[in-house]
């Protein structure tokens, strides 16, 4: 991936983030007081994760476990990451659901099955994968999340958004590594994805 293309994609992602934040919907006090239970539908991930490929320096590191993963996915790094995560039972959608159940519970909101909720929380994973600074080959997992709370009448009563890679002050504990390191150590990738799902859910629901 060329640096110019990376820059364009990153700029578009930043603009999208600003647009989503700008159109965020706050819940009325009356609606919030009435909100005791919500249901959550299926949490689907994008077809492929996003991977900011290493630059010229990092390209020399492609080999070993990463080289094998790429060889098994037609030299497609996003597909390699997707397959590697699945092989090692690293499921971002599961981690997000767990965090939502836990963090909403701490706010006095119970997550229930079926149509028994006061509202439906629609969870959209806009993107996830590995990203990092352009002047370094280090990368770290990220999740970009949009939450829409819909009333039983189908009206949106609240909107939350967060992108973990845009919250530098909150992600100091996330560990940047060269891409091959994540393919050598599935526990590392799993741990870091769990960290960012905790961060992104906390940020997206902070006003709920």
N, C-alpha and C positions, 0 to 999 in steps of 0.2 A: 504494500500500500504506500503510495507516495505521500510525502509530508504535506503537500498542498491539499491533497484529498482529505487527509486526516484533519487538517485545520478547518476546512470547509465543513466537514461533518461535525466537528466539535462546536463550531460557531452556530450551526443550525440547532444542535442540541441545547446550547445555552439560550438561544432565542426562544425555543419551544418552552424551556423551563420558565423563562420570564413571562411568556404569554399565559401559561397555566397558572402561575402564581397570581398574575394580575386578575384572572377571572375566578379566583377562589371565592367560594360562597360560605359565609358564616351562618351558623344556625341561630334561629331566634331563641331567646331564653325559654319561651313556652315549649317549643319543639324539643329543646335539650332536656328539660325537666320531664317531658313525657317519654323520653327515649330510655327504655330499660332493657330491651332485647333487640338484637339484630340477627338476621341470617346472612350468610356469606355464600355466594355461588362458587362455581369452579374458578380456581385461579389459574389462568393459562399464561404460559410464557411465550414470548415471540418465537417464531420458527427457529431462529438462530440467535445466539448471543452476539454481542458486539465485542470484537477484540482489536484493540489498538496495537498493531503489529510492531515488533521491535524495529528500530532504525538500522542504519548500516552497521553500527557496532553490535547490535543485538542479533543481527542476522547470522553472524558467525557462531552464535550459541545454539542455533537450531540443530538439534541432534539428539541422540539418546532417546528418552521417553517421548519427548516432543516430536522428534523426527519420525518415530514409529507411529505416533498418533496421526501426524499429518499424512504419512504414507497410507494409512488406513481410511483416510477421509478425503482422498483426491487433492491433497495439499491445500485444504481449506481450513484455516485456523479456527474460525467460528464453529464449523462442524466438528473439528477435532475436540474443541472444548466441550461442546454439547455431548458428544459421545463419551468423553472421558468422565464428565460429571455423572452421566447416567450409569456408567460401568461401576462407579464408586459410590453410588447411592447418595449423591449430592443433589438435593432437590430444593431449589430456591422457592418454589411454590409452597412446598410443605413448611419450610421455615417461615415464610411470610404468614401463613395461616396460624401457625403456633404463636407467633409474635402478636398477631392481631387478637387472638383469643386471650392471651395473657395481658396485653396492654389495655385492651378495651375492658377487660374484667377489673383491672385496677381503677378504672374510671366509673365503675358501677354499671357497665353495660355487658350483659350476658350474650354470648354468641349461641344461637339456637339453630336447630335444623328445620328445614321445610319452610312453611309459611307462618310460623308461630311468632315471628318477630314484629316489632313495631315499625320496622323499616328494613330495607335490603341494602347491604353494603356491596357495591360493585367494585371489585379490585382489578385494576388494569396495570399489568407490568409493561411499561412502555419500552423498557430496554434493561438489559443486564449483561454482565460479562466482565472483561478486564480492560481497564483504562489506565491513564497515567500522564505525566508531563511529556511534552514533545522533546524536551532537551535531555531526556533520560530514557534508558531502556527498562527501568523499573515499572511494574504495573501492579494494580491492586483490583480486587473485585468491586463492583458497584451494582446498585439497583436503582432504577428510576420508576417511581410509583405514583399512580393516580388513584384516589379513592372517591367514589361518588355514593352518597347516601340518598337512597330513593324512598319516598313515602309509599305506603301501600296503594296510593292513588296514581303512582307513577311519576310523581313530581320530585325533582331534585331539591333536597333541603340542605345539603351541605356538600362541599367539595374540598378535598385535601390533596396536596401534592408534595412530593419530596424527591430529590435526587441525591443519593449519598455522596457522589463524587463532587457535588457542588457545595458541600458543607465541610470545608477544611477544618474548622474549629472543632467539629464533632467527630472527625474521623482520624484523630491523632493516634489512636490505638490500632488502626488498620496498618498492616505490614506490607509495604511495597517490596516486590521481588521481581527479578527477570522472569519472563513468561515461562521458560523451561523449568524453573523451580516448582511452579504449580503442577506441572505434569510429572515431576519426579516424586512429589509428596502430596497425595490426595488429602491427607489430614490437614495440611496447610490450606489448601483451597477450601475445604469444608469449613474450617475454623474461621477463615476470613469472610466467607459468604454469610456465615451465621452472625458475625459481627455487624456487617453492613445491613442485613435484614432487620436487626434490632434497631439500628440507628435510623433507617429510613422509615420504619413504622412509627417510631417515637416522634419523628419530625412531622410526618404526614398527619398524625392524629393529635398534635399538640393543642389545637384549638377546638377539639371535639369534647 
